[in-house]
Amino acid sequence: MLLIRFALGFSLFETLVLAGVLLWWSDRVAGGRLLATFLVGIAVWITGNELPNWWGPAAEPVALRLVSMAPFVSTFFFHFCVVFCRVPLGRVGVATAYGLGALASLCSLLGHPGHLTWSDSVGWIFVAGRLGWMASVAWIILGIAGVAVLLRGLALAKPPARQQIAAVTASCLWGLLCLSGYGLVLLQVPVFPVPLLLLPLYPVILVYGVLRWGVFVANAWAGRALVWTLLLAVGVGIVGLMPLLLPFESRWLSGVAVAAGCLALSGPVRRFVQRLIYPGGEASAADLQAWREALLPAETLAELGGVAGQLLSRRLGTPVEVVFDAEGAPTLPRLNCRRAPWRLQLDGWSAAPPGQRHLAELFASLVLEAAVRVEQAQQLAARERERQLQARLAELGALAATVAHDIRNPLNIISMAVATADSDTRREVAGQVDRIAHLTRDLLDYAKPWKLSTAEVDVTELVRRVTQRTPEAELGAGLQHPLPALLDARRVEQALTNLVENGRTAGGGAVHVDAERDADGLRLHVCDNGPGVPEAIRERLFEPFASRSPGGTGLGLAIVARVMSAHGGTAALTERPGWRTCFTLSFPHDPIQP
């Protein structure tokens, strides 16, 4: 009998605690407040059954009235099932259920629902009279109606709602099994009512089944609470077995046995809870090592995302994307790895079971580790390329300085030699000499070390100054207001001049210049309607001497690319509606805002 008292007392305490947990997280569960109210009603019902065993038969009037509330309590369960399964029952159906429960409880409260009788196995127990049986029929009808709603929702729902509804349905079956213990006593079956000892697990199964898909994943302490609940159940079981194992009663030995049993089973119980919370979410050390080795060869983030997506999709059996700094709604579940600092964002996983989400988080930790390695490798490679570039530029600069020095005297001699020639000859020779001098200046400028001198500049005014020399150039809407930015005005003007001159030459004078600014930075567009850039040179367009316009040196676009690189930006051949050729200068974000 002491074991029954402990099981029901613990069930009362546990039910009230779990009702509080549901109220705390009611915003995550449809009908959470209704379910919490139902749990409080169960606590009231347990109190009504246990009150005579605590205070004696004198508490019978109060106990009977508490037990009489059972039909009305069942209406909260039915209403929860309707809301939880999103069944379009309507207000009339719900009001009818509340009316039935309230009427049955009111009749029991105003009449005499039954009496107490003594049982050697459970102590004082409530035996229903005529009104009590009427109330029992009402709460049975409401319970069956709630289960019918759950079964309908189970047939129509999709994961994870289907798993939640299945868990609530299973808890109903478990509750029915527990109540069969009272049936054994009332029917005077000569066996110990063991099912009553299982009652503490009923609210745990009910609340856990509802919350596990949202709360247990995010709150590790909820898993620890389940571990302690199961260990308490183990302790209750050990206490129940002690009278069968010992010929005498010893509380000291029972306490030692409970402590030893809980200590021995704590590890297996924790592992069981881990598998229960995260089914299919386990990854062995061998799995982690195999994934780490598979991700190791990736040299770029795009390659890493492709390999990682294939690995995770194969493991989960469903398509998954692994992306970096992606925006917008996903079409597939994706691991979105974000930088500065590296962190994980799960997009489109709301319908995934906890195990798959847990496995995705484990896998993502390896992806983030590999992403840091790839990023560091790319930075090292970029520094090495910059070192090699500077070395080549130093060699080129020395060569250009020598050539410029050695060619200056021959050019002067040529100019003086044609001084007495006719005007056409002098004009032709002067043009060619100027072209050679221009090439020499560009070569020296490209090859020498640069040091930017940045200051706050109005980009709009800078573009207007450049386009003044090209009357045919037009400015877009983005250049109709000031655009302050931190940059080297002389170098940017040089780059813009090269692009505008190229566009004027290629497009017959018509050049369009526009700008746009957003959170990513500032972009300048220089477009024309010339013949376009041949496919053969697009990939090496910004290399020295890759392309040469009539009268050009072949270094204009290379200088443009170097100017943008020095600013931490890029120069690219892009496409804009209405123009055949468009070059875009992209400056990174700076602290100056319009």
SEKE-101415 format. One line per field, with one value per residue (C-alpha): residue number from 1; x, y, z. Coordinates in steps of 0.001 Angstrom, whole numbers, plus 500000, padded with zeros to 6 digits. Example, Ala and Ser with C-alpha at 12.3 -4.5 7.8 and 13.67 -1.06 7.14 Angstrom:
SEKE-101415
lonu: 1_2
c1: 512300_513670
c2: 495500_498940
c3: 507800_507140
//
This chain:
SEKE-101415
lonu: 1_2_3_4_5_6_7_8_9_10_11_12_13_14_15_16_17_18_19_20_21_22_23_24_25_26_27_28_29_30_31_32_33_34_35_36_37_38_39_40_41_42_43_44_45_46_47_48_49_50_51_52_53_54_55_56_57_58_59_60_61_62_63_64_65_66_67_68_69_70_71_72_73_74_75_76_77_78_79_80_81_82_83_84_85_86_87_88_89_90_91_92_93_94_95_96_97_98_99_100_101_102_103_104_105_106_107_108_109_110_111_112_113_114_115_116_117_118_119_120_121_122_123_124_125_126_127_128_129_130_131_132_133_134_135_136_137_138_139_140_141_142_143_144_145_146_147_148_149_150_151_152_153_154_155_156_157_158_159_160_161_162_163_164_165_166_167_168_169_170_171_172_173_174_175_176_177_178_179_180_181_182_183_184_185_186_187_188_189_190_191_192_193_194_195_196_197_198_199_200_201_202_203_204_205_206_207_208_209_210_211_212_213_214_215_216_217_218_219_220_221_222_223_224_225_226_227_228_229_230_231_232_233_234_235_236_237_238_239_240_241_242_243_244_245_246_247_248_249_250_251_252_253_254_255_256_257_258_259_260_261_262_263_264_265_266_267_268_269_270_271_272_273_274_275_276_277_278_279_280_281_282_283_284_285_286_287_288_289_290_291_292_293_294_295_296_297_298_299_300_301_302_303_304_305_306_307_308_309_310_311_312_313_314_315_316_317_318_319_320_321_322_323_324_325_326_327_328_329_330_331_332_333_334_335_336_337_338_339_340_341_342_343_344_345_346_347_348_349_350_351_352_353_354_355_356_357_358_359_360_361_362_363_364_365_366_367_368_369_370_371_372_373_374_375_376_377_378_379_380_381_382_383_384_385_386_387_388_389_390_391_392_393_394_395_396_397_398_399_400_401_402_403_404_405_406_407_408_409_410_411_412_413_414_415_416_417_418_419_420_421_422_423_424_425_426_427_428_429_430_431_432_433_434_435_436_437_438_439_440_441_442_443_444_445_446_447_448_449_450_451_452_453_454_455_456_457_458_459_460_461_462_463_464_465_466_467_468_469_470_471_472_473_474_475_476_477_478_479_480_481_482_483_484_485_486_487_488_489_490_491_492_493_494_495_496_497_498_499_500_501_502_503_504_505_506_507_508_509_510_511_512_513_514_515_516_517_518_519_520_521_522_523_524_525_526_527_528_529_530_531_532_533_534_535_536_537_538_539_540_541_542_543_544_545_546_547_548_549_550_551_552_553_554_555_556_557_558_559_560_561_562_563_564_565_566_567_568_569_570_571_572_573_574_575_576_577_578_579_580_581_582_583_584_585_586_587_588_589_590_591_592_593_594
c1: 500000_502919_504141_500732_500764_504201_503282_500081_501725_504586_502100_500303_503516_504771_501468_501446_505084_504438_501337_503610_506070_503259_502085_505653_505893_502232_503170_504933_502030_498588_496156_498960_496909_494023_496350_497858_494332_493594_496718_495625_492260_494058_495883_492515_491180_494254_493824_490182_491169_494028_492449_490741_494043_495765_493131_490880_487209_486185_487455_484875_482552_485393_486991_483747_483282_486813_486351_483003_484911_486238_483628_484254_488020_487563_486087_489448_491100_488524_488925_492724_492446_490257_492697_495836_494632_493111_489725_487099_484480_483156_482024_478766_480515_482991_480191_478184_481114_481552_477816_477845_480843_479543_476080_477492_479818_477043_474680_477380_478190_474531_473709_475471_477881_479027_480827_484205_485187_488334_490753_493795_495842_495099_493334_490233_488778_485798_482892_480413_476691_474000_474995_478648_478085_476273_479247_481606_479687_479962_483735_484107_482122_484254_487432_486365_485453_488902_490624_488484_489655_493255_492849_491371_494247_496730_495377_495543_498599_502152_505398_506179_502515_501784_504381_503016_499450_500679_502415_499232_497238_499788_499555_495786_496318_498882_496403_493761_496247_496967_493248_492806_494512_491432_489284_491153_490438_486769_486227_487999_490462_492985_496101_498179_497113_500488_499125_498663_502427_502766_500679_503715_504732_501376_501862_505502_504528_501776_503846_507022_505214_503851_506997_509789_509717_510339_511394_513468_515749_516499_516622_519087_517723_514421_516332_517897_514429_513306_516377_515554_511918_512910_515415_512670_510486_513361_513577_509829_510169_513025_511011_508136_510368_512103_509243_509383_513159_513571_511771_511743_511146_514228_514038_517827_518376_515646_517374_520735_519154_517483_520713_522770_520193_519875_523654_524154_521387_522077_524397_522056_519077_520911_521818_518229_516930_519455_518193_514586_514992_517193_516121_518457_520583_523592_526903_529811_533410_534044_531245_532692_536187_534905_533021_536038_538249_535652_535497_539269_540061_537668_539579_536709_533556_531421_533186_532883_529146_528639_530532_528879_525400_525972_527253_524374_521718_523040_522978_519490_517980_516553_517986_519789_521691_524829_525329_527293_525733_522580_519549_515901_513558_515034_513485_515122_516275_519661_522598_523341_526890_527389_530650_531992_532065_531349_528002_525221_521689_519186_516738_513683_514107_510924_509265_512326_512396_514681_517100_517698_518153_520585_522564_522541_523983_526739_527541_527459_530167_532469_531437_532208_535570_536319_535075_537531_540322_539288_539046_542497_543930_542400_543831_547282_546960_545852_548831_551150_549624_550019_553661_554328_552489_554544_557712_556687_555697_559072_560830_558497_559054_562825_562505_560063_562359_565280_563213_561846_565330_566812_563974_563778_566949_565996_562556_564101_566469_563526_561556_564471_565217_561755_561727_562397_559981_556528_553641_551946_555148_555771_552185_552434_555797_554593_551538_553619_556176_553341_551891_555217_555556_551992_552783_555918_554030_551289_553871_555728_552490_551258_554536_555505_554344_551163_550144_546564_545748_542102_539803_536090_535076_531752_531622_528901_531105_534062_532087_530845_534410_535463_532493_532915_535529_532935_529823_527983_528169_524974_524544_521988_519510_521998_524263_521672_522533_525765_527494_530174_532789_536315_538648_541694_540140_543106_543255_539479_539379_542109_540091_536867_538678_540012_536537_534778_537390_537055_533255_533395_535718_533740_530214_530675_530453_527374_528439_526116_527452_525330_525767_523942_524583_523312_524494_527182_528847_529001_528886_529686_528522_530068_528129_528170_526522_529676_530323_530836_533725_534749_534244_537860_539249_536528_538338_541630_540099_541785_545252_547950_547791_544774_542751_543666_541341_542383_545154_545275_548223_546606_547096_543903_541718_544671_545154_541423_541582_544629_542944_539930_542071_543962_540614_539588_536980_536590_536228_534016_532362_528621_525285_522677_519467_519720_523529_525838_528887_528988_531875_531053_533392_532384_533678_533298_531139_532614_531532_530523_526782_524700
c2: 500000_502334_501826_502862_506003_506927_506342_508417_511152_511425_511445_514387_516376_515468_516361_519838_520421_519311_521513_524429_523352_523316_526757_528054_526723_527054_529339_526406_523944_524338_524028_524063_525930_523479_520537_522238_522738_519058_518083_520286_518498_515139_516452_517384_513893_512239_514509_513439_509765_510204_512670_509974_508067_511240_512602_509586_508869_512270_513796_511815_514765_516886_513889_512925_516455_516568_513236_514457_517023_514253_514722_518464_517849_515489_518325_520122_516995_516804_520522_520120_517251_519393_522328_520199_518212_521335_519670_522140_521158_524652_526407_524472_521101_522315_524034_520807_518899_521492_521358_517569_517596_520465_518891_515516_517098_519376_516431_514572_517611_518252_514576_511658_510169_507206_506200_505111_501532_499992_497829_496142_496838_500549_501785_503945_503892_505603_503348_505002_505065_505798_509429_508402_505934_508600_510927_508085_507455_511154_511293_507995_509453_512581_510491_508292_511413_512871_509669_509619_513150_512027_509035_511276_513719_510834_509694_513155_514790_514919_514717_515979_516625_512949_511855_514302_513048_509455_510220_511757_508727_506376_508310_507747_504002_504202_506112_503475_500796_502668_503076_499323_499057_500643_498236_495270_496581_497372_493957_492413_490525_488905_490482_493517_496562_496927_499208_501992_502015_503045_506208_508526_507828_508907_512712_512274_510392_512906_516074_514608_513453_516964_518956_516736_518105_521666_522001_518934_519645_523148_522459_519892_520127_518663_515513_515437_515754_512705_510789_511570_510614_507230_506711_507491_504924_502438_503255_502696_499342_498295_499256_497161_494142_494259_492562_489706_489303_489719_487681_490742_494480_496735_500343_500607_497730_499109_502498_500904_498802_501867_503872_501024_500274_503930_504332_501195_502052_505794_505297_502974_505217_508311_506535_505347_508902_510174_507651_508426_512177_511888_508700_508124_511040_509078_509283_507066_508197_506272_508232_511552_510572_509368_512643_514681_512840_513238_517007_517421_517638_520578_523689_526185_526825_525960_522608_522025_522737_520285_517455_518119_518190_514812_513240_514500_513716_510155_509704_511167_509675_513035_515928_518509_521658_522945_526609_529593_532967_532184_534475_533884_530972_527517_525073_522151_521698_523364_523959_527661_528329_532011_533866_536538_534515_531084_529802_527451_528325_525520_526601_524530_521944_522718_519510_517303_514808_515723_512932_514302_517815_516563_514671_517766_519846_517271_517201_520997_521240_519324_521530_524684_523215_522458_525923_527592_525450_526302_530004_529985_528086_530599_533488_531883_531264_534871_536179_533936_535138_538740_538075_536530_539409_541982_540110_540065_543729_544607_542815_544438_547846_547504_546417_549261_551839_550570_550535_554032_555373_553630_554575_558236_559237_557357_559007_562452_561726_560552_563691_565971_563991_564686_568328_569398_566859_567750_568296_564915_563045_565105_564504_560721_560439_562605_560384_557227_558775_559860_556371_554844_557393_556619_552906_553582_555708_553066_550330_552281_553140_549541_548086_550472_549880_551692_553316_554541_557918_557553_560342_561074_561749_562530_559789_561622_564703_562498_560798_564141_565403_562351_562491_566206_565189_562940_565026_561961_560275_560172_559678_557279_557842_556606_559588_562292_562764_562830_559486_559949_557182_556539_556010_557293_559874_560044_556275_555833_558731_556949_553723_555495_557458_554223_552662_555769_556181_552504_552845_556022_554390_551133_552587_555548_558083_556872_555874_555279_555596_554679_553808_551853_551427_548860_547022_545214_548415_550730_549686_551845_550710_551933_550643_551117_549686_548758_545364_543690_541643_538530_535253_534274_536959_537257_535077_537010_540391_542160_540734_542998_543128_540746_543301_546460_549123_551206_553470_551790_550265_547006_548023_550063_547278_545765_549116_549280_545820_546830_550023_548035_545340_548020_549252_545744_545615_544032_544950_542673_542378_542264_542455_545196_545452_547724_547638_545260_545837_546831_547014_547098_548449_547011_548791_547039_548434_551491_553510_556542_556497_558944
c3: 500000_500762_497199_495821_498012_496740_493064_493273_495336_492895_489996_491620_492025_488545_486872_488399_487393_483810_483662_484527_481834_479271_480328_479972_476413_475464_472566_470893_471166_469636_472550_475110_477723_477310_477860_480925_482322_481673_483627_486526_486368_486589_489656_491173_490417_492016_495056_495367_495298_497779_500219_502382_502578_503800_506208_506811_505960_507324_504068_502037_501171_499816_498049_496287_494987_493642_491879_490493_488409_486113_483320_483125_483117_480155_478099_478237_476848_474047_473262_473230_470734_468452_468542_468399_465375_463770_463302_461974_464568_465143_468286_468508_468741_471357_473333_473268_474752_477500_478190_478541_480862_482960_483300_484358_486924_488250_488765_490680_492802_493702_494298_495901_493310_495436_498579_499895_500554_502003_500030_501532_498382_497777_500946_500623_497115_495505_494429_492051_492660_490054_489593_489657_486843_484835_485295_484369_481156_480292_480723_478861_475934_475951_476161_473235_471230_471933_470828_467666_466881_467445_465118_462421_462811_462745_459386_457806_459404_458067_460053_462627_463566_462898_465447_468020_467530_467717_471022_472487_471310_472888_476151_476121_475844_478633_480833_480166_481217_484454_485279_484845_488245_489865_487862_489340_492848_492212_490636_493636_491436_493859_492290_493199_491094_489390_486594_489168_489677_486018_486475_486971_483376_481921_482092_481055_477893_477139_477585_476122_472995_472459_473233_471969_468409_469488_473091_473850_470929_472187_475932_477221_480732_479528_478570_482027_483560_481604_482801_486427_485900_484507_487333_489839_488102_488415_492124_492539_490804_493079_496175_494886_494324_497706_499661_497145_497485_501259_503963_506214_505829_505916_504814_505043_502608_500335_500261_499477_496730_495177_495265_493806_491105_490028_489998_487916_485448_485115_482112_480156_480986_479710_476479_476113_476574_474022_471471_472412_471979_468885_467078_464149_465277_466442_464624_465589_465824_462595_460855_461986_460843_457456_456922_457971_455453_452680_453267_453430_449650_449048_447962_447682_449681_446652_446303_450052_449946_447079_448776_452151_450579_448933_452166_454326_451691_451423_455202_455750_452600_451517_449443_451584_450562_452244_451392_452632_453520_451536_451674_450895_451550_450849_448399_450253_453858_454010_456296_455952_457172_457928_458371_460718_462903_461479_462737_461658_460574_459876_457148_456289_459080_461021_459802_460374_463270_466185_465259_461784_463130_465757_463112_460880_463723_464314_460606_460402_463060_460698_457756_459755_460725_457066_456008_458375_456889_453296_454120_455718_452747_450342_452326_452268_448517_447968_449923_447925_444653_445801_446717_443323_441598_443435_442495_438809_438958_440467_437618_435088_436683_436446_432807_432030_433615_431546_428340_429033_429598_426579_424219_425134_423196_419971_420084_420426_417490_415334_416184_415249_412056_410620_411629_408024_406483_405139_407559_406937_407726_410858_411993_411467_413190_416111_416562_416654_419023_421340_421212_422253_425053_426235_426302_428287_430837_431254_431629_434286_436089_436062_437254_440061_443679_444652_447891_447996_449439_450506_451575_451604_448011_446333_443684_441748_441371_440429_437640_436323_436134_434119_431726_430990_428431_426751_425973_424675_428095_430136_433887_435353_438183_440786_440058_440571_444248_446289_446930_449606_449825_451084_448119_446247_443925_441515_440983_440654_438174_436218_436124_435140_432419_430914_430882_429518_426772_425841_425753_423682_421163_420965_421122_418802_421614_423582_427102_430080_433649_436673_440348_443029_446731_449239_452333_450315_449101_446092_442425_439383_435929_432667_429643_425869_422772_420897_419273_422647_424025_422046_423900_423270_425586_428255_430814_430542_429783_432696_432072_430506_426685_426573_424617_422777_421457_418427_419616_423028_424851_426092_429724_430323_431732_433610_435350_436101_437734_439766_440974_442184_443775_445700_447052_448077_445321_441901_438258_436176_432797_433523_431741_432045_430041_427016_426695_424851_427045_430694_433154_436880_439554_442954_446049_449401_452179_453843_456895_454813_454092_452059
//
